Amino acid sequence: MGGEDKKAVDASQVSVMVSAWDGQGAVQASAAKPSAVVKASKPRIDCVDGCRFALVMPIVIAHFARFGTKNRTLLKLLTQENVLVGGFFVISGYVSGYVSTKLGQRSAEEKKLAKPELFFWQRVMAYYPLHFLVSTIFAPMFIQVERWYNTPLTTTAFRAFLNYSLLQAWFPAEAEIWNQPTWFLSALTFSNLMMPTLVLPRVAELSKNGLKKLFYALTAV
């Protein structure tokens, strides 16, 4: 065998040895690495939609019951929709707590609550643009009604401010000005403001017994 052939064989052997060593090292390195922790995903709670339907349906019936019957007893039974509105706050609070806390742990998701202002605006902007649009379209009608009742312009301007700033729920006498159901948005906005700082981090630390006590206390209030 010539010198050049021998050198070629030696070089190929060295290359094979290096490749084998690299492969073995890679296997050892990969074996040494800890396996990545797979984060469990939260299951979807489909029954929440069913609860929403159970709350919405009686409210819809109550709004049209007066056109379907004149029976006073039946009307009193079907037009107690206000007692159901609290259920929407319960569902909203539960969903916010569910998506903002860690699964199987008594702690909140730091990433989701790290920026309270982002948490607040993301939720408010889910409904405020439509509220602003509807209020602006129907503002001439609301103002005209105010004029028919000889409402002072200062009062009308104050009510417009409360409506657009979603502060009407803080003034019981003005809570249902203009578009009456928007008092709910006013209260919901305050809830979204308190959730990331004062509510969720502390509620997430409660045990099941603590949550039951909190539920009973809020129900009593």
C-alpha positions as CSV (number, residue, x, y, z in Angstrom):
1,M,0.0,0.0,0.0
2,G,1.4,3.4,-1.0
3,G,2.1,6.2,1.5
4,E,-0.8,8.3,0.2
5,D,-3.3,5.4,0.4
6,K,-2.1,4.7,3.9
7,K,-2.6,8.3,4.9
8,A,-6.1,8.3,3.4
9,V,-7.0,5.1,5.4
10,D,-5.6,6.6,8.6
11,A,-7.5,9.8,8.0
12,S,-10.8,8.0,7.4
13,Q,-10.3,5.9,10.6
14,V,-9.7,9.1,12.6
15,S,-12.8,10.6,11.1
16,V,-14.9,7.6,12.1
17,M,-13.5,7.6,15.6
18,V,-14.2,11.3,16.0
19,S,-17.7,10.9,14.7
20,A,-18.4,8.0,17.0
21,W,-17.0,9.9,20.0
22,D,-19.2,13.0,19.1
23,G,-22.2,10.8,18.8
24,Q,-21.6,9.1,22.1
25,G,-21.0,12.5,23.7
26,A,-24.2,13.9,22.2
27,V,-26.1,10.9,23.6
28,Q,-24.6,11.3,27.0
29,A,-25.2,15.0,27.0
30,S,-28.8,14.5,26.0
31,A,-29.2,11.9,28.6
32,A,-27.7,14.2,31.2
33,K,-30.2,16.9,30.4
34,P,-33.3,16.9,32.6
35,S,-36.5,16.2,30.7
36,A,-38.6,19.3,30.1
37,V,-41.6,19.7,32.4
38,V,-44.8,19.6,30.4
39,K,-47.1,22.2,31.8
40,A,-50.6,20.8,32.2
41,S,-53.2,22.8,30.3
42,K,-56.4,23.8,32.0
43,P,-59.5,22.0,30.9
44,R,-62.3,24.0,29.4
45,I,-65.4,24.3,31.6
46,D,-68.2,23.9,29.2
47,C,-70.9,24.2,31.9
48,V,-70.1,27.9,32.3
49,D,-71.9,28.6,29.0
50,G,-74.8,26.6,30.3
51,C,-74.9,28.7,33.5
52,R,-74.9,31.9,31.4
53,F,-77.9,30.6,29.4
54,A,-79.8,29.7,32.6
55,L,-79.3,33.3,33.7
56,V,-80.0,35.0,30.4
57,M,-83.2,33.2,29.5
58,P,-85.2,34.3,32.5
59,I,-84.0,37.9,31.9
60,V,-85.2,37.7,28.3
61,I,-88.5,36.3,29.4
62,A,-88.9,39.0,32.0
63,H,-88.4,41.8,29.4
64,F,-91.2,40.4,27.2
65,A,-93.6,38.9,29.9
66,R,-95.7,42.1,30.0
67,F,-96.6,41.6,26.4
68,G,-97.7,38.0,26.9
69,T,-99.9,38.1,30.0
70,K,-101.8,40.4,32.3
71,N,-101.9,38.0,35.2
72,R,-100.4,40.0,38.1
73,T,-99.2,36.9,40.0
74,L,-97.5,35.5,37.0
75,L,-96.0,38.9,36.1
76,K,-94.5,39.2,39.6
77,L,-93.0,35.7,39.3
78,L,-91.5,36.3,35.8
79,T,-90.2,39.9,36.3
80,Q,-87.8,39.3,39.2
81,E,-84.8,39.3,36.8
82,N,-82.8,41.7,38.9
83,V,-82.0,38.9,41.4
84,L,-80.2,37.0,38.7
85,V,-77.8,39.7,37.6
86,G,-75.5,38.9,40.5
87,G,-75.0,35.5,38.9
88,F,-73.1,37.2,36.0
89,F,-70.7,38.7,38.5
90,V,-70.1,35.3,40.1
91,I,-69.4,33.8,36.7
92,S,-67.1,36.6,35.6
93,G,-65.2,36.5,38.9
94,Y,-64.8,32.7,38.7
95,V,-63.6,32.8,35.1
96,S,-61.1,35.5,35.9
97,G,-59.8,33.5,38.9
98,Y,-59.6,30.3,36.9
99,V,-57.6,31.7,34.0
100,S,-55.3,33.8,36.3
101,T,-54.2,31.2,38.8
102,K,-52.0,28.2,38.6
103,L,-53.5,24.7,38.1
104,G,-53.2,22.6,41.3
105,Q,-51.3,25.4,43.2
106,R,-52.5,28.0,45.6
107,S,-50.8,30.9,43.7
108,A,-51.6,33.3,40.9
109,E,-50.1,33.4,37.4
110,E,-47.4,36.1,37.9
111,K,-47.1,36.8,34.1
112,K,-50.8,37.5,33.8
113,L,-50.9,39.8,36.8
114,A,-47.5,41.4,36.4
115,K,-49.0,44.4,34.6
116,P,-52.3,45.3,36.3
117,E,-52.9,48.1,33.9
118,L,-52.6,45.7,30.9
119,F,-55.0,43.2,32.7
120,F,-57.5,46.1,33.2
121,W,-57.4,47.6,29.7
122,Q,-57.6,44.2,27.9
123,R,-60.9,43.4,29.7
124,V,-62.4,46.9,29.5
125,M,-61.6,47.3,25.8
126,A,-63.6,44.1,25.2
127,Y,-66.8,46.0,25.8
128,Y,-66.1,49.7,25.9
129,P,-65.8,50.4,22.1
130,L,-69.3,49.0,21.6
131,H,-70.6,51.0,24.6
132,F,-69.0,54.1,23.2
133,L,-70.4,53.6,19.7
134,V,-74.0,52.8,20.9
135,S,-73.9,55.8,23.4
136,T,-72.8,58.2,20.6
137,I,-75.4,57.0,18.1
138,F,-78.2,57.3,20.6
139,A,-76.9,60.4,22.4
140,P,-79.2,62.8,20.5
141,M,-82.3,60.7,21.6
142,F,-81.1,60.6,25.2
143,I,-80.5,64.4,25.2
144,Q,-83.8,65.1,23.6
145,V,-85.7,63.2,26.3
146,E,-83.8,65.1,28.9
147,R,-85.0,68.4,27.2
148,W,-88.6,67.2,27.2
149,Y,-88.4,66.8,30.9
150,N,-86.8,70.2,31.3
151,T,-83.6,68.7,32.8
152,P,-81.0,71.4,33.4
153,L,-78.1,71.3,30.9
154,T,-75.6,70.9,33.7
155,T,-77.4,67.7,34.8
156,T,-77.5,66.4,31.2
157,A,-73.8,67.1,30.8
158,F,-73.0,65.3,34.1
159,R,-75.0,62.3,33.1
160,A,-73.2,62.2,29.8
161,F,-69.9,62.2,31.7
162,L,-71.0,59.4,33.9
163,N,-72.2,57.4,30.9
164,Y,-68.9,57.7,28.9
165,S,-66.7,57.2,32.0
166,L,-68.7,54.3,33.3
167,L,-69.0,55.8,36.7
168,Q,-72.8,55.8,37.0
169,A,-72.9,52.9,39.3
170,W,-71.3,55.0,42.0
171,F,-74.3,57.4,42.0
172,P,-77.4,55.4,42.9
173,A,-79.7,58.2,41.7
174,E,-78.0,58.2,38.3
175,A,-77.1,54.5,38.0
176,E,-79.7,53.8,35.2
177,I,-79.3,57.0,33.2
178,W,-79.4,56.9,29.4
179,N,-78.9,53.2,28.5
180,Q,-80.1,51.6,31.7
181,P,-78.3,48.2,31.6
182,T,-74.9,49.9,31.3
183,W,-74.8,50.2,35.1
184,F,-73.6,46.6,34.9
185,L,-70.6,47.7,32.8
186,S,-69.9,50.4,35.3
187,A,-69.7,47.8,38.2
188,L,-67.8,45.4,36.0
189,T,-65.2,48.0,35.2
190,F,-64.5,48.6,38.9
191,S,-64.2,44.8,39.4
192,N,-61.6,44.6,36.6
193,L,-59.7,47.4,38.2
194,M,-59.5,45.6,41.6
195,M,-58.9,42.1,40.3
196,P,-55.2,42.0,39.4
197,T,-54.0,43.8,42.6
198,L,-56.3,43.3,45.5
199,V,-58.5,40.3,44.7
200,L,-56.9,37.5,42.6
201,P,-53.5,37.3,44.3
202,R,-55.1,36.9,47.7
203,V,-58.0,34.7,46.7
204,A,-55.5,32.4,45.0
205,E,-53.8,31.7,48.3
206,L,-57.0,30.5,50.0
207,S,-57.6,26.9,50.8
208,K,-61.0,25.2,50.0
209,N,-62.1,25.9,53.5
210,G,-61.1,29.6,53.1
211,L,-62.9,29.9,49.8
212,K,-66.1,28.5,51.4
213,K,-65.9,31.0,54.2
214,L,-65.3,33.8,51.7
215,F,-68.3,32.6,49.7
216,Y,-70.6,32.5,52.7
217,A,-69.4,35.9,53.8
218,L,-70.0,37.5,50.4
219,T,-73.4,35.8,50.2
220,A,-74.4,37.2,53.6
221,V,-73.3,40.7,52.5
